[in-house]
Amino acid sequence: MPSSWHAIPGHVLAKAAEIGDKIATMCLFWPEDFGNMPKPDLDPADCRIVAELQANGRLSNVELADKIGLSPSPCLRRVKRLEREGYIEGYRAALRRERIGLGFSVFIGVKIDGHANERALQFEKAVVAMPEVVACHLVSGEADYFLEVVVPDLGDYQRFLVGKLLNLPIVREVRSNIAIQTLKAGAPLPLEHFEMERPQPPVQAAKHGRPERGGLRR
């Protein structure tokens, strides 16, 4: 099954593959800056906030402010802004899958029939609404989408596959990869690209013997 790729910066990425006597073509928008994402507009204090909250989302505002070298009020304002602007999506407990009876993980490559935007969007909407699907990616390569599915056991996966995924009219082909052992999952995001300054101890005011207020302690 020969295939070919054609990429033009700022235009589309097209994949054409012969399947029997048919040719399936997939076109994806290929932005000029693909693979070269802009750096986040965060200062060192913001970077420390997101790093600390990712490590421990149960920190109180007072504890967080102390860790990063801010007084509580400006720290809280920064956290609220980071939430409002979408840097922080939310806070939740990280659950052990096998401990709660969800030890069967499957990675699924899905090919869809045709690539009209409206039908593809219907597929995406349906898949995202399925609680068993914990991750869904539009990908390059042989598959069109790559899903991560978590269920209790093989029987539940069969019911999901036949009763839900293969029941979508646009799905043409599915390839399942069952996880034999999970070595790492749900890990924190790597933040080494952040340029984070280490917090400095508060400077005592000469007159009143109290730390400076309002912004980053220096």
ZAMARGU-4260 file (C-alpha; in steps of 0.2 Angstrom, whole numbers, plus 5000, padded with zeros to 4 digits):
<rodrens>
0) 5000/5000/5000 | 5011/5014/4994 | 5008/5031/5001 | 5015/5049/4998 | 5016/5065/5008
5) 5016/5082/5002 | 5019/5097/5013 | 5019/5116/5008 | 5022/5128/5023 | 5007/5138/5026
10) 4996/5127/5016 | 4990/5109/5018 | 4998/5092/5022 | 4991/5079/5010 | 4992/5061/5012
15) 4986/5050/4998 | 4986/5031/4999 | 4980/5017/4987 | 4968/5005/4995 | 4963/4992/4982
20) 4956/5002/4968 | 4952/5017/4979 | 4963/5032/4984 | 4960/5039/5001 | 4967/5057/5004
25) 4968/5066/5020 | 4972/5085/5021 | 4977/5094/5037 | 4981/5112/5039 | 5000/5114/5041
30) 5003/5131/5049 | 5020/5139/5045 | 5025/5139/5063 | 5021/5121/5066 | 5034/5113/5077
35) 5040/5130/5083 | 5027/5135/5096 | 5029/5152/5104 | 5035/5153/5121 | 5022/5156/5135
40) 5020/5174/5140 | 5025/5170/5159 | 5037/5179/5170 | 5048/5170/5183 | 5035/5171/5196
45) 5021/5164/5185 | 5032/5150/5180 | 5035/5146/5198 | 5017/5146/5202 | 5012/5134/5188
50) 5027/5122/5193 | 5022/5122/5212 | 5003/5120/5208 | 5007/5106/5196 | 5017/5097/5209
55) 5004/5100/5223 | 4987/5107/5218 | 4982/5106/5237 | 4993/5121/5242 | 4984/5135/5250
60) 4987/5152/5244 | 4997/5157/5259 | 5008/5141/5257 | 5010/5145/5238 | 5015/5163/5241
65) 5028/5158/5254 | 5036/5145/5242 | 5037/5157/5227 | 5042/5173/5237 | 5026/5183/5235
70) 5014/5191/5247 | 4997/5182/5247 | 4987/5195/5238 | 4997/5197/5223 | 5000/5178/5222
75) 4981/5175/5222 | 4979/5188/5208 | 4992/5179/5198 | 4984/5162/5201 | 4967/5169/5196
80) 4974/5177/5180 | 4983/5160/5175 | 4966/5151/5178 | 4957/5164/5168 | 4969/5164/5153
85) 4969/5145/5152 | 4987/5141/5158 | 4979/5131/5173 | 4964/5120/5167 | 4959/5114/5184
90) 4963/5105/5199 | 4959/5086/5202 | 4965/5071/5212 | 4976/5059/5202 | 4968/5041/5203
95) 4977/5024/5202 | 4968/5016/5188 | 4971/4998/5194 | 4966/5002/5212 | 4949/5008/5206
100) 4946/4994/5194 | 4951/5002/5178 | 4967/4992/5174 | 4964/4988/5156 | 4971/5002/5144
105) 4970/5001/5125 | 4978/5013/5112 | 4967/5013/5097 | 4972/5019/5079 | 4956/5025/5070
110) 4954/5028/5051 | 4939/5037/5046 | 4930/5036/5029 | 4932/5052/5020 | 4938/5068/5028
115) 4924/5081/5025 | 4925/5093/5040 | 4907/5091/5045 | 4908/5072/5047 | 4925/5073/5055
120) 4919/5085/5068 | 4904/5074/5071 | 4916/5060/5075 | 4927/5070/5086 | 4912/5076/5096
125) 4905/5059/5098 | 4922/5052/5104 | 4926/5066/5116 | 4909/5063/5124 | 4914/5045/5128
130) 4919/5043/5146 | 4930/5028/5142 | 4941/5039/5130 | 4954/5048/5141 | 4964/5055/5127
135) 4960/5058/5108 | 4973/5065/5096 | 4972/5069/5077 | 4988/5062/5071 | 4999/5060/5055
140) 5004/5043/5049 | 4993/5028/5045 | 4979/5032/5057 | 4969/5048/5057 | 4965/5048/5076
145) 4974/5040/5091 | 4963/5036/5106 | 4968/5030/5124 | 4954/5020/5131 | 4952/5014/5149
150) 4940/5001/5155 | 4939/4987/5168 | 4943/4972/5157 | 4943/4964/5140 | 4924/4961/5140
155) 4921/4979/5144 | 4933/4984/5130 | 4924/4973/5117 | 4907/4981/5122 | 4915/4998/5120
160) 4922/4994/5103 | 4907/4985/5096 | 4893/4995/5104 | 4901/5013/5103 | 4916/5016/5092
165) 4912/5004/5078 | 4894/5010/5079 | 4900/5027/5072 | 4896/5027/5053 | 4912/5036/5048
170) 4924/5024/5056 | 4932/5013/5043 | 4946/5004/5052 | 4952/5002/5070 | 4968/4995/5076
175) 4969/4990/5095 | 4985/4990/5105 | 4983/4983/5122 | 4994/4989/5136 | 5003/4974/5144
180) 5011/4985/5158 | 5010/5003/5162 | 5027/5010/5167 | 5022/5029/5167 | 5005/5037/5165
185) 4998/5054/5170 | 5015/5062/5173 | 5017/5080/5176 | 5021/5091/5161 | 5040/5095/5159
190) 5043/5113/5163 | 5062/5113/5161 | 5060/5126/5146 | 5054/5138/5159 | 5067/5151/5165
195) 5063/5151/5183 | 5072/5162/5195 | 5074/5155/5213 | 5064/5164/5226 | 5075/5176/5237
200) 5072/5178/5256 | 5062/5194/5260 | 5071/5210/5263 | 5068/5218/5280 | 5062/5236/5280
205) 5075/5246/5290 | 5062/5256/5299 | 5048/5244/5304 | 5057/5227/5302 | 5044/5220/5290
210) 5046/5212/5273 | 5041/5223/5258 | 5023/5220/5252 | 5014/5220/5235 | 5025/5211/5223
215) 5039/5199/5221 | 5050/5199/5237 | 5067/5204/5233
</rodrens>
